[in-house]
Amino acid sequence: MPTNRAATRTDMGDAGPAIRDWALADAAACAAIYAPYVARTTISFELEPPGADEIARRFDALRAAGYPVLVAASGAGVAGYAYAGSFRARPAYRHTVEHSVYVDPGVQRGGIGRALLEALVATCAARGFRRMVGVISDPGQSHSLAFHLRHGFREVGTLHGIGHKFGRDLDVVMVERPLD
Ligand SMILES: CC(C)(COP(=O)(O)OP(=O)(O)OC[C@H]1O[C@@H](n2cnc3c(N)ncnc32)[C@H](O)[C@@H]1OP(=O)(O)O)[C@@H](O)C(=O)NCCC(=O)NCCS
């Protein structure tokens, strides 16, 4: 597990972690946070962890398209990140975003995910997006569903067996919330 960005509750202070816009210099830290989720879990449906260059390309493209990419600062490093992007490409979906939140495995359950998601929701609402959708892969294997239900999302359905990783067919659960 990555350790170079470790945050502690002391780092965060009473107000929680500082959330700021992602910068190119954060790409390697974000790639390191994401890699174990790809390599060892079914939380991500990617099969090979993308490197820092690919993360930079993806996040730059999101920003250029008007979507927010945020990081939780931890000292000089990063303890987690969150972003929103297009839900689907057809233009009638333009007010809806799909989001992701990833926290360094070493500092989970310390309020970083909450701070990132709340900031992402506020930023998306301020930019005029109206609805946020989460696609929770293999929901039995993570705390993502509980996390989202705690933060204003409601469960809207299960797609059965639409993923396949580590030799298993995998479900995804869709969650949604309004942004106004
Ligand atoms: C899901 C994730 C983003 C949550 O972030 P976090 O910093 O660990 O969680 P927080 O401390 O902010 O928790 C906020 C709330 O979420 C819920 N939650 C978080 N972790 C939980 C756990 N392990 N068990 C039960 N509920 C949990 C709780 O309601 C919690 O509030 P509480 O502590 O007051 O009870 C983080 O664990 C993560 O990165 N997981 C892997 C990637 C992932 O699943 N991302 C979501 C896909 S979009």
The ligand as a Gaussian input file, in Angstrom:
#p B3LYP/6-31G(d) Opt

LIG

0 1
 C      -15.319000       4.858000       0.200000
 C      -14.242000       5.904000       0.591000
 C      -14.151000       6.981000      -0.469000
 C      -14.698000       6.523000       1.930000
 O      -13.724000       7.483000       2.335000
 P      -13.164000       7.450000       3.843000
 O      -12.264000       8.615000       4.019000
 O      -12.598000       6.109000       4.096000
 O      -14.517000       7.597000       4.670000
 P      -14.981000       8.718000       5.709000
 O      -14.146000       8.650000       6.943000
 O      -15.067000      10.032000       5.050000
 O      -16.445000       8.152000       6.065000
 C      -17.609000       8.873000       5.824000
 C      -18.807000       7.959000       6.087000
 O      -18.846000       6.904000       5.115000
 C      -19.251000       5.668000       5.769000
 N      -18.107000       4.743000       5.819000
 C      -16.850000       5.000000       5.427000
 N      -16.060000       3.931000       5.625000
 C      -16.842000       2.988000       6.171000
 C      -16.616000       1.672000       6.638000
 N      -15.397000       1.124000       6.573000
 N      -17.642000       0.971000       7.136000
 C      -18.881000       1.517000       7.216000
 N      -19.157000       2.784000       6.817000
 C      -18.162000       3.492000       6.307000
 C      -19.657000       6.060000       7.179000
 O      -21.022000       6.433000       7.152000
 C      -18.778000       7.271000       7.420000
 O      -19.277000       8.153000       8.374000
 P      -18.937000       7.927000       9.949000
 O      -17.464000       7.676000      10.059000
 O      -19.388000       9.213000      10.586000
 O      -19.735000       6.740000      10.360000
 C      -12.855000       5.244000       0.822000
 O      -12.955000       4.236000       1.802000
 C      -12.227000       4.686000      -0.444000
 O      -11.458000       5.349000      -1.100000
 N      -12.581000       3.405000      -0.745000
 C      -12.055000       2.765000      -1.934000
 C      -12.515000       3.420000      -3.226000
 C      -14.021000       3.493000      -3.322000
 O      -14.753000       2.559000      -2.994000
 N      -14.485000       4.646000      -3.780000
 C      -15.878000       4.912000      -4.013000
 C      -16.218000       4.568000      -5.432000
 S      -16.807000       6.003000      -6.263000

